[in-house]
């Protein structure tokens, strides 16, 4: 799981860096956790400006709240 997470973070950070979209903080969302099966993990950041998606990277919103 951590290797996939790191790969996703690297891809996301690279895409944002190339487009000069400052970002912070990073968050992880675990949709499905199965240590012996398929996992569904999402990596996201709060970015200073919008960046178009490309399939694996997509624009979304974060709900207000704690």
Buried (B, 14 or more C-beta within 10 A) or exposed (E): EEEEBEEBBEBBBEBBEEEEBEBEEEEEEEEEEEEEEEBEBEBBBEBEEEBEEEEEBEEEEEEEEE
